[in-house]
Amino acid sequence: MKLKSFYICSLLLIGGSASAQVNDSNTPLHLMTPQYKLRYGVSSLEDVKETMGRVLDYISAVTPAKLVDAKTGKPVERYKDIDENTQLIRGDFRLTSYEWGVTYSAVLAAYKATGDVAYKNYLYERLQFLADIAPYFNNVYRKKGKVDDLVRKVIDPHSLDDAGAICEAMIKASLTDKDLKLQALIDNYSSYIMDKEYRLDDGTFARRRPHYNTLWLDDMFMGIPTVAYMGRYTGNTAYYDEAVKQVGLFAKRMFVPEKNLFRHGWVEAMAEHPAFHWGRANGWALLTLCEVLDAVPEDHPGRADVLNLLRKHVKGLAACQGIDGFWHQLLDHPDTYQESSCTAIYTYCIAHAINEGWIDALTYGPMVQLAWHAVESSVNEKGQVEGVCVGTGMGFDPAFYAYRPVHKMAAHGYGPVIWAGAEMIKLLQRQHAKMNDSAVQFYPEEVLTDKPIFNYDATIKY
């Protein structure tokens, strides 16, 4: 069937008949359409917005911002009626999780990129809802010693996972709209990060699992961007210093220069440190670098080191991209599965780095366009994101990572897909992507031709 289609298409290219002989003289074989597994070419703004909108429609329907009595199942509509039995309605995803903190930041970026108030409404309604109910739950927590655990994460965070991503989203939303009343929660979250989170002796954010004094690459994102944005929020430059310092502390232990990738875990007691380059954790690291560069002023003395690290990391990731645009669960193991959430995070970060002028569009534009096609292929008709690795702890053997399950209910994919789409819109508006000789190319200015092959000045001279 493929050979037959190839033959017919060849004849159509030269306007020939079914009896014509196809050969190199009468058929421009180099213009035949390859059999790509996924889309290839330059995306339209409409297609990008449609994919993002499908995801937004889905999460809007399955993440209600409402309260219910856990015993009776009846709605709790008056906040003064909140007691120890009151809980958030359980939708498909948790409104107070770090994954949804990422989603809130993504939705804000989508609102700015599209101007669509549906994104703004989704974000503002849920963040203000959390801020409004927090004092009532806090009163119950002080009296009874327990509340719904999803709300406990807000009023009494126990980890960077509880605090970081959602606090950063609240800061960015507050910087965008000063009418939002989120300061009490921002202060509570940031106080945990700065004053209560466990650290190594040199101040690096750390954990005591699975071993004593373990660094998780995930914690770069769960802690550092909030610290950087607290500098923007308060005007206190000490936050910038701390954020840049933390990046350096993580990088010296976890960045592997030979591959320009990060290892997932580092354990102080280990004589040697295995390097498992898990896809999503490297995404958290790259996203951290982008967020710090966005927040920290250009004249900060440590910013250049962060930018240099980002450029190295992008180079390492570019070498690992698969032929269909995805990155793999273990980046340097193409025999592991293609993973959607890390692919979406890299798509956002690399597109953002191009848009900010940190890396070259000619070099990295085509690969990020290819990555977006992979991302959009992960979104099903309902707006659910498929191919996402579920929550993952830390292991020190390849099988642990390679066989982690994937599931469309893994919350880690939804924010990154929306964030990637928002940045692709900006990329396609600012750059000039064009197909030339069947390949995606990025140009610094518009190319005024629709010829299949052209020189840079749009002429055809051989």
Protein Blocks (a to p, Z undefined) as FASTA:
>chain_A
ZZmmmmmmmmmmnopafkbccdfklpcfklpccddfbdcdjddfklmmmmmmmmmmmmmm
mmccbdddfklopacfbfklgcfkbccdddfbdfkbmklmmmmmmmmmmmmmnopaklmm
mmmmmmmmmmmmmmmmmmmmmmnopacfklmmmmmccbfklmmmmmmmmmmmmmmmmmbc
cklmmmmmmmmmmmmoccdfkopacdfbfbehiadfklmmmmmmmmmmmmmmnopaklmm
mmmmmmmmmmmmmpcfklopacfbdcfklmbdcddddfklmmmmmmmmmmmmmmpcfklm
klmmmmmmmmmmmmmmmmmpcfkopacfblmlmkbccdfklmmmmmmmmmmmmmnopacf
klmmmmmmmmmmmmmmmpcfkopaehiacddddddbfklmmmgccdfklmklmmmmmmmm
mmmmmmmmmmccddeehiacddfbdcddfbfbdcfkopacZZ
